């Protein structure tokens, strides 16, 4: 296994640290004192063959099945059968003890006739059964552990795959921390339930059934007293606990999600928090969120504190009652002492599983609450869905048509109304206008991040809703206003859209957007790690990387959302030259606040009041003396004032 990808590209020890410092980056490799240990771990790592994973926008019939715990578990029938057999055998073996005790008393300790051999054989049998139970328990733990690891693997993949299918509006409305809690605490609850809870639940439940049968075999009268006097009270208590605890654990799952969401937001915005002295206010707010989670846990704790002691009390009273009834029967010579002792021992074992089931029932309720929340997530349909029978979009020329398009993020408040516009193949059109006018919305509709509520968006005359999302987005490149870089290396971020890009193509993209100087001064060149969200790079460098990534993807249509907004003047000049090469022969939509970017387009569309108020070349719009001309004059005046200040300062 090579070091370059996941461990910082071979950046070890003091030399790597010094090189990172010279480049202005924090050290991202493995310290020299840990390198030997890391190499030993990698040497013992088994080979992992490449996974044959295929992603389809439309889920398969198997993926559409309702998410249930039995459905997840029974995907591995052999493991389920094996675990079930060990549980059944373990339950039977564990319940032989009281029968051996009765046999030792009745046959080996008769008054005047002591048979130590019988007692010894019973004791030896007891020891053998205890060893067998230990081996069966070990096998059961091993089987359930393997089963839970496979089920959790499948569940994580299922949830993550569904997240990849969901549309942008879902992530806009849902907090990232809430989604993280689904993938972490909810799934961990299920893992704990599968690994320990279900097997113990099954074992104790089966134990109660076996003991009930044995009790009736020993004495029908005492068994009926047990079933009629004790079990109904236990049943009523359990039904109450089921409903009360379910409410509590669902509330707890919701509130821990809010805790994680608040934590995630505070960490991502720590620079803004620090800059505005919001630490105290944030602590107060987080205290309220954590307090709500605490209240939910207090409620579930109160429910458990009522149910647990109540069942214990019922069990003790039941044993006292049956001991009295059984003692009376012994005095009346309707029951011998050995049978009464065996019955009391089994009765104690009958109530012991109930206490264990109380503990496991808590785990079961937590798991049920988690599966309900996960089911709600995976049953959330994407608002932008791929139609059944959608066609593959062939290589396009790049004609984009907005045909009577109406759209609103809230259907009752449209952002765009009856927009008509056609972009010719190879033509670049800049959308300008005030903030919130709908410029970026038009670009999102062109890439089918959203579907219009009225009208159609077409590419080469084909409605975007009729083609597969993969074939569409393979030919449409997007450079957002705030470029996102993934943890990895410079190279992996550049080749994100085309992992098979050659070294020559990567070098061409680097030179085109002016990244050569950055790459040359980095300690490991293209293999230098990029830290989380690209925080070790400047905003301009991140934007240049995003442009190079778009260039490497070779799209037929390019959407640039204020692609030069984060660049300084020198970088902007370099990048705008790169844009000329990048836009050559491609249809392009440019979202522009800087008119220098807009003037590079073939045409400019002024977006305002929910529509396009005027369209034309820069010269045509200036001659028309309309909305664009007013924007241009304001921009020139602002630039003139800046120039005047600079001249005055020079003088």
C-alpha positions in Angstrom: 0.0 0.0 0.0 1.4 3.4 -1.0 1.7 6.2 1.5 0.9 9.0 -0.8 -2.9 8.9 -0.8 -4.3 8.6 2.7 -1.3 9.6 4.9 -0.2 12.9 3.5 1.9 11.9 0.5 4.9 10.7 2.3 5.4 13.8 4.5 7.3 12.3 7.4 9.4 13.7 10.2 11.1 17.1 10.5 11.9 17.6 6.9 8.2 17.2 5.9 7.2 19.5 8.7 9.7 22.1 7.7 8.6 21.9 4.0 5.0 22.3 5.0 5.9 25.4 7.1 7.8 26.9 4.2 4.7 26.4 2.0 2.5 28.1 4.6 0.7 24.8 5.4 0.4 22.9 8.7 2.1 19.5 8.8 -0.3 16.9 7.5 1.7 13.7 7.5 2.7 11.0 10.0 5.1 12.0 12.8 8.4 10.1 12.6 7.9 8.5 16.0 4.6 6.9 14.7 5.8 5.8 11.3 7.1 2.4 12.4 3.9 1.6 14.1 1.8 2.7 11.1 3.9 0.5 8.8 3.4 -2.5 11.1 -0.3 -2.0 11.0 -0.4 -1.6 7.2 1.7 -4.8 6.9 -1.0 -6.8 8.7 -3.8 -5.2 6.7 -5.6 -7.8 4.5 -5.9 -7.1 0.8 -9.2 -5.5 -0.2 -10.2 -6.1 -3.8 -11.8 -3.2 -5.6 -15.5 -3.0 -4.9 -17.9 -3.6 -7.8 -20.3 -0.8 -6.9 -22.8 0.6 -9.4 -24.9 3.6 -8.5 -28.3 4.1 -10.1 -30.4 7.2 -9.6 -33.5 5.0 -9.4 -33.4 2.5 -6.5 -33.8 -1.2 -7.3 -36.8 -3.2 -6.1 -34.8 -4.6 -3.2 -33.8 -1.0 -2.2 -37.4 0.0 -2.3 -38.4 -2.5 0.4 -39.6 -1.0 3.6 -36.7 -0.6 6.1 -37.3 -3.0 9.0 -35.0 -4.7 11.4 -36.2 -8.2 10.4 -35.7 -7.3 6.7 -32.1 -6.3 7.4 -31.3 -9.3 9.6 -32.8 -12.0 7.4 -30.7 -10.9 4.5 -28.2 -13.3 6.1 -30.3 -16.4 6.8 -27.3 -18.7 7.5 -26.0 -16.4 10.3 -29.6 -16.1 11.7 -30.1 -19.8 11.7 -26.7 -20.4 13.4 -27.3 -17.8 16.0 -30.8 -19.1 16.7 -29.6 -22.7 17.1 -27.0 -21.6 19.7 -29.6 -19.6 21.6 -32.0 -22.5 21.6 -29.3 -25.0 22.8 -28.0 -22.5 25.4 -31.5 -22.0 26.8 -32.1 -25.8 27.1 -28.7 -26.4 28.6 -29.1 -23.7 31.2 -32.4 -25.0 32.4 -31.2 -28.5 33.3 -29.7 -27.3 36.6 -32.8 -27.4 38.9 -33.8 -30.8 37.5 -30.3 -32.1 38.5 -30.8 -30.5 41.9 -34.2 -32.3 42.4 -32.6 -35.6 41.3 -29.7 -35.2 43.7 -32.1 -34.4 46.6 -34.7 -37.1 45.8 -32.4 -39.9 44.9 -29.1 -39.1 46.7 -30.4 -37.6 49.9 -33.3 -39.9 50.9 -33.7 -40.1 54.7 -31.6 -43.0 55.9 -30.3 -43.7 52.4 -27.4 -41.5 51.2 -26.1 -42.1 47.7 -23.1 -39.9 47.3 -22.5 -41.4 43.8 -25.8 -39.9 42.6 -24.9 -36.5 44.1 -21.4 -36.7 42.5 -22.8 -37.6 39.1 -25.3 -34.8 39.3 -22.6 -32.3 40.3 -20.4 -33.6 37.4 -23.3 -33.2 35.0 -23.9 -29.7 36.3 -20.3 -28.8 35.6 -20.3 -30.3 32.1 -23.5 -28.3 31.3 -22.0 -25.1 32.7 -19.0 -25.6 30.4 -21.3 -26.4 27.4 -23.3 -23.2 28.2 -20.1 -21.1 28.2 -19.0 -22.5 24.8 -22.5 -22.0 23.3 -22.6 -18.4 24.7 -19.2 -17.7 23.1 -20.3 -19.1 19.8 -23.5 -17.1 20.0 -21.6 -13.8 20.7 -19.3 -14.5 17.8 -22.2 -15.2 15.4 -24.3 -12.2 16.5 -21.2 -10.0 16.3 -20.5 -11.0 12.7 -24.2 -10.7 11.8 -24.5 -7.2 13.3 -21.3 -6.0 11.5 -22.7 -7.1 8.2 -26.2 -5.7 8.8 -24.7 -2.3 9.9 -22.4 -2.3 6.9 -25.5 -2.8 4.6 -27.5 -0.2 6.5 -24.8 2.5 6.3 -24.4 1.9 2.6 -28.2 2.0 2.1 -28.6 5.3 4.0 -25.6 6.9 2.4 -26.8 5.8 -1.1 -30.2 7.3 -0.4 -28.5 10.6 0.7 -26.7 10.7 -2.7 -30.1 10.4 -4.5 -31.8 13.1 -2.6 -32.3 16.5 -4.1 -30.6 19.8 -3.1 -33.8 21.2 -1.4 -33.6 18.4 1.2 -30.1 19.4 2.3 -31.1 23.0 2.2 -34.0 22.4 4.7 -32.3 19.7 6.8 -29.5 20.4 9.2 -26.2 18.6 8.6 -25.9 17.6 12.3 -29.3 15.9 12.2 -28.2 13.8 9.2 -24.9 13.0 11.0 -26.9 11.8 14.0 -28.8 9.4 11.7 -25.5 7.9 10.4 -23.8 7.8 13.8 -25.9 7.5 17.0 -29.0 6.0 15.4 -27.0 3.3 13.6 -24.8 2.7 16.7 -28.0 2.1 18.7 -29.0 -0.5 16.2 -25.6 -2.1 16.3 -25.7 -2.5 20.0 -29.2 -3.9 19.8 -28.2 -6.5 17.2 -24.9 -7.5 18.9 -26.3 -7.8 22.4 -29.9 -6.9 22.7 -31.7 -9.2 20.3 -29.8 -12.3 21.2 -30.4 -11.7 24.9 -34.0 -10.8 24.3 -34.4 -14.1 22.4 -32.5 -16.1 25.0 -34.5 -14.7 27.9 -37.8 -15.0 26.1 -37.1 -18.6 25.1 -35.9 -19.3 28.7 -39.3 -18.1 30.0 -41.1 -20.4 27.6 -38.9 -23.4 28.5 -39.4 -22.7 32.2 -43.1 -22.3 31.8 -43.3 -25.8 30.2 -41.2 -27.3 32.9 -43.3 -25.6 35.6 -46.4 -27.3 34.2 -44.6 -30.6 34.0 -43.6 -30.3 37.7 -46.9 -29.2 39.1 -50.0 -28.0 37.3 -51.5 -26.3 40.3 -48.5 -24.1 41.1 -47.9 -23.4 37.4 -51.5 -22.1 37.1 -51.0 -19.9 40.2 -47.9 -18.4 38.5 -49.6 -17.8 35.1 -52.9 -16.4 36.5 -51.7 -14.4 39.4 -48.4 -13.0 38.3 -48.2 -12.9 34.5 -51.3 -10.7 33.9 -49.8 -7.9 36.1 -46.5 -8.2 34.4 -48.2 -8.0 31.0 -50.1 -4.8 31.9 -47.0 -3.2 33.2 -45.1 -4.1 30.1 -47.8 -2.6 27.8 -47.6 0.6 29.7 -43.8 0.7 29.5 -43.8 0.0 25.8 -45.9 3.1 24.9 -44.4 5.4 27.5 -40.8 4.5 26.7 -41.3 4.7 22.9 -42.5 8.3 23.3 -39.4 9.1 25.4 -36.9 7.4 23.1 -38.3 9.0 20.0 -38.1 12.4 21.7 -34.5 11.6 22.8 -33.5 10.7 19.2 -34.8 14.0 17.9 -33.1 16.0 20.6 -29.7 14.4 20.3 -29.9 15.2 16.6 -30.5 18.9 17.5 -27.5 18.8 19.8 -25.3 17.4 17.0 -26.7 20.0 14.6 -26.0 22.9 16.9 -22.4 21.5 17.6 -21.8 21.1 13.9 -23.0 24.6 13.0 -20.8 26.1 15.8 -17.7 24.3 14.6 -18.1 25.2 11.0 -18.7 28.8 11.9 -16.1 29.1 14.6 -14.3 32.0 12.7 -17.5 34.0 12.6 -18.3 33.2 16.2 -14.9 34.4 17.3 -14.9 37.5 15.2 -18.3 38.6 16.6 -17.7 37.6 20.3 -20.6 35.1 20.2 -19.0 32.6 22.4 -21.1 33.3 25.5 -24.4 33.5 23.5 -23.5 30.2 21.7 -22.8 28.5 25.1 -26.2 29.7 26.4 -28.0 28.5 23.3 -26.2 25.1 23.4 -27.0 24.8 27.0 -30.7 25.1 26.1 -30.4 22.5 23.4 -28.5 20.1 25.7 -31.0 20.8 28.4 -33.9 19.7 26.2 -32.0 16.4 25.5 -31.4 16.0 29.2 -35.1 16.4 29.9 -35.9 13.7 27.4 -33.4 11.4 29.1 -34.9 12.3 32.5 -38.3 11.3 31.3 -37.1 7.9 30.0 -35.1 7.4 33.2 -38.3 8.1 35.2 -40.2 5.5 33.2 -37.5 2.9 33.7 -37.3 3.7 37.4 -41.0 2.8 37.7 -41.0 -0.3 35.5 -37.9 -1.9 36.8 -38.6 -1.9 40.6 -42.3 -2.7 39.9 -41.4 -5.9 38.1 -38.9 -6.8 40.8 -41.6 -6.3 43.5 -44.1 -8.3 41.5 -41.6 -11.1 41.1 -40.7 -11.2 44.9 -44.4 -11.2 45.9 -45.1 -13.9 43.3 -42.4 -16.1 44.8 -43.7 -15.5 48.3 -47.2 -16.4 47.2 -46.2 -19.6 45.5 -43.9 -20.6 48.4 -46.9 -20.4 50.7 -49.1 -22.4 48.4 -46.4 -24.9 47.8 -45.6 -25.2 51.5 -49.2 -26.0 52.2 -49.2 -28.7 49.5 -46.1 -30.2 51.1 -47.8 -30.3 54.5 -50.8 -31.9 52.9 -48.5 -34.5 51.3 -49.6 -33.4 47.8 -46.0 -32.4 46.9 -42.7 -33.6 48.1 -39.9 -31.2 49.3 -37.5 -32.0 46.3 -40.2 -31.0 43.8 -41.0 -27.8 45.7 -37.3 -26.9 45.8 -37.0 -27.5 42.0 -40.2 -25.5 41.4 -39.0 -22.5 43.5 -35.6 -22.6 41.7 -37.4 -22.6 38.3 -39.7 -19.9 39.5 -36.7 -17.7 40.5 -35.3 -18.4 37.0 -38.7 -17.5 35.5 -38.6 -14.0 37.1 -34.9 -13.4 36.5 -35.3 -13.2 32.7 -38.1 -10.7 33.3 -35.6 -8.4 35.0 -33.0 -8.9 32.2 -35.7 -8.3 29.6 -36.4 -5.0 31.3 -32.8 -4.0 30.7 -32.9 -5.3 27.1 -36.2 -3.8 26.4 -34.6 -0.4 27.0 -32.1 -1.3 24.3 -34.9 -2.6 22.1 -36.9 0.6 22.4 -33.8 2.7 21.6 -33.2 0.6 18.5 -36.9 0.8 17.5 -36.7 4.6 17.8 -33.6 4.7 15.7 -35.1 2.4 13.0 -38.2 4.7 12.8 -36.0 7.7 12.2 -33.9 5.9 9.7 -37.0 4.7 7.9 -38.3 8.2 7.7 -35.1 9.3 6.1 -34.8 6.5 3.5 -38.5 6.9 2.6 -38.1 10.6 1.9 -38.4 10.8 -1.9 -36.1 13.1 -4.0 -38.0 16.1 -5.3 -36.0 15.9 -8.5 -36.5 12.2 -9.5 -35.4 10.3 -12.5 -38.4 9.1 -14.4 -38.8 5.4 -15.1 -37.6 4.7 -18.7 -35.6 8.0 -18.8 -33.3 8.1 -21.9 -29.6 8.6 -22.0 -28.8 12.0 -23.3 -26.5 11.7 -26.3 -23.5 14.1 -26.8 -25.1 17.5 -27.0 -24.4 20.7 -29.0 -25.4 22.8 -26.1 -28.7 24.6 -27.0 -30.4 25.5 -23.8 -34.0 26.6 -23.8 -36.1 28.1 -21.0 -39.7 27.7 -22.2 -42.3 29.6 -20.2 -40.5 28.6 -17.0 -42.0 29.4 -13.6 -40.4 28.3 -10.3 -40.5 29.0 -6.6 -38.7 27.3 -3.7 -42.0 27.8 -1.9 -44.7 27.1 -4.5 -46.8 29.9 -3.1 -44.0 32.5 -3.7 -42.5 32.1 -7.2 -39.0 33.4 -7.8 -39.3 33.2 -11.6 -42.5 33.7 -13.7 -42.9 32.8 -17.4 -39.3 33.1 -18.4 -38.4 32.5 -22.0 -34.8 32.4 -23.2 -32.7 30.4 -25.6 -28.9 30.0 -25.5 -27.4 28.9 -28.8 -24.7 26.2 -29.0 -21.3 27.6 -28.1 -22.9 30.9 -26.9 -22.1 32.4 -23.5 -24.8 34.3 -21.7 -24.3 36.3 -18.5 -27.1 36.7 -16.0 -26.9 40.0 -14.1 -29.3 41.7 -11.8 -29.9 42.5 -8.1 -29.3 40.0 -5.4 -32.3 37.6 -5.1 -33.6 38.3 -8.5 -33.3 34.6 -9.6 -30.0 34.4 -11.5 -28.6 31.4 -9.6 -32.0 29.8 -9.7 -32.0 29.8 -13.5 -28.6 28.1 -13.5 -29.8 25.5 -11.1 -32.8 24.8 -13.3 -30.4 24.4 -16.3 -28.5 21.6 -14.4 -31.8 20.1 -13.1 -30.9 20.7 -9.5 -34.6 21.7 -9.3 -37.6 21.2 -11.6 -39.7 24.1 -12.8 -43.2 24.2 -11.3 -44.4 25.5 -14.7 -42.9 25.3 -18.2 -39.9 23.3 -19.4 -36.1 23.5 -19.6 -34.7 21.8 -22.7 -31.2 20.9 -23.9 -31.0 20.4 -27.7 -34.8 20.3 -27.7 -35.1 17.5 -25.1 -36.9 18.1 -21.8 -34.5 17.6 -19.0 -37.1 15.6 -17.1 -37.0 12.9 -19.8 -33.2 12.1 -19.6 -31.2 10.3 -16.9 -29.5 12.6 -14.4 -26.1 11.0 -14.9 -26.1 11.5 -18.7 -27.1 15.2 -18.2 -24.7 16.1 -15.5 -21.8 14.3 -17.2 -22.1 17.0 -19.9 -22.8 20.0 -17.7 -20.0 21.5 -15.5 -20.6 23.7 -12.5 -18.2 26.1 -10.7 -20.0 27.4 -7.6 -19.4 30.7 -6.0 -17.9 29.0 -2.9 -15.9 26.1 -4.2 -15.7 23.0 -2.0 -12.5 21.0 -1.7 -12.5 17.5 -0.3 -10.0 16.0 2.1 -7.3 14.3 0.0 -4.6 15.6 -2.3 -4.5 18.4 -4.8 -4.5 15.8 -7.5 -7.6 14.0 -6.3 -9.5 17.3 -6.1 -8.4 18.2 -9.6 -9.5 14.9 -11.1 -12.7 14.7 -9.1 -14.9 14.8 -12.2 -12.5 12.7 -14.3 -10.4 10.3 -12.2 -9.0 8.8 -15.4 -7.4 12.1 -16.6 -3.9 11.8 -17.8 -0.9 13.6 -16.2 -0.6 15.7 -19.4 -4.3 16.8 -19.1 -3.8 17.7 -15.4 -0.7 19.8 -16.2 -2.6 21.5 -19.0 -5.5 22.4 -16.6 -3.0 23.7 -14.0 -1.2 25.9 -16.5 -4.5 27.2 -17.9 -5.9 28.5 -14.7 -2.5 29.8 -13.3 -1.9 27.2 -10.6 1.6 26.3 -11.6 3.2 28.6 -9.1 1.2 27.1 -6.2 1.9 23.5 -7.2 5.6 24.2 -7.5 5.9 25.7 -4.0 3.9 23.0 -2.3 6.1 20.4 -0.5 4.7 17.4 -2.3 3.4 19.1 -5.5 0.1 17.6 -6.7 0.2 15.0 -3.9 0.2 17.6 -1.1 -2.8 17.0 1.2 -5.7 19.3 1.1 -7.1 19.8 4.6 -10.8 19.7 5.4 -12.8 22.0 3.1 -9.5 23.4 1.7 -8.9 25.7 4.7 -5.2 25.7 4.2 -5.6 27.4 0.8 -6.7 30.9 0.1 -10.1 31.6 -1.3 -8.6 32.5 -4.7 -6.5 29.3 -4.8 -9.6 27.2 -4.0 -11.5 29.0 -6.8 -8.7 28.3 -9.3 -8.7 24.6 -8.3 -12.5 24.5 -8.9 -12.0 26.0 -12.4 -9.2 23.5 -13.2 -11.5 20.7 -12.0 -14.3 22.0 -14.3 -11.8 22.2 -17.2 -10.7 18.6 -16.7 -14.3 17.4 -16.7 -14.6 18.5 -20.3 -18.3 19.5 -20.1 -20.3 20.6 -23.1 -22.2 23.2 -21.1 -20.5 25.3 -18.3 -22.2 27.1 -15.5 -20.1 29.6 -13.6 -21.7 31.1 -10.5 -19.6 34.2 -9.9 -16.5 32.2 -10.5 -14.0 35.2 -10.1 -15.6 36.7 -7.0 -12.9 35.4 -4.6 -9.9 36.4 -6.7 -7.5 39.3 -6.4 -6.9 41.5 -9.4 -3.8 39.6 -10.6 -5.4 36.2 -10.2 -8.6 37.5 -11.9 -6.7 38.5 -15.0 -5.1 35.0 -15.2 -8.4 33.3 -14.6 -10.3 35.4 -17.1 -7.8 34.5 -19.7 -8.4 30.9 -18.7 -12.1 31.4 -19.1 -11.6 32.4 -22.7 -10.0 29.1 -23.4 -12.5 27.2 -21.1 -15.5 28.7 -22.8 -14.3 28.3 -26.3 -16.8 26.2 -28.2 -19.0 25.6 -25.1 -22.4 26.9 -24.2 -22.0 28.8 -20.9 -24.2 30.5 -18.2 -22.3 33.1 -16.2 -23.8 34.4 -13.0 -22.0 37.7 -12.7 -22.0 40.6 -10.2 -18.8 42.0 -11.6 -19.5 43.6 -15.0 -16.0 42.8 -16.2 -17.1 39.1 -16.2 -20.5 39.9 -17.8 -18.8 41.8 -20.6 -16.9 38.7 -21.7 -20.2 37.0 -22.6 -21.7 37.0 -26.0 -25.0 38.2 -24.5 -26.2 39.6 -21.2 -29.6 38.8 -19.7 -30.8 41.2 -17.0 -32.9 39.3 -14.4 -35.2 41.3 -12.2 -38.8 41.1 -10.8 -39.0 37.4 -11.4 -38.1 37.5 -15.1 -35.7 38.6 -17.8 -36.2 42.3 -18.4 -33.8 42.7 -21.3 -31.4 40.6 -23.4 -28.6 41.6 -25.8 -24.9 42.0 -26.4 -23.1 44.4 -24.1 -23.0 47.1 -26.8 -26.7 46.6 -27.7 -27.8 47.0 -24.0 -25.7 50.1 -23.5 -27.2 51.6 -26.7 -30.7 50.7 -25.4 -30.1 52.8 -22.3 -32.2 50.5 -20.1 -31.6 48.5 -16.9 -28.2 47.3 -17.9 -27.0 50.7 -18.9 -28.0 52.1 -15.5 -26.0 49.3 -13.8 -23.0 50.0 -16.1 -23.1 53.7 -15.3 -23.2 53.0 -11.6 -20.3 50.6 -11.9 -18.2 53.1 -13.9 -18.9 55.9 -11.4 -17.8 53.6 -8.6 -14.6 52.8 -10.4 -14.0 56.4 -11.2 -14.3 57.3 -7.5 -11.8 54.6 -6.6 -9.4 55.8 -9.2 -9.7 59.4 -8.0 -8.9 58.3 -4.4 -5.8 56.5 -5.7 -4.7 59.5 -7.7 -5.1 61.8 -4.7 -3.2 59.4 -2.5 -0.3 59.4 -5.1 -0.2 63.2 -5.2 
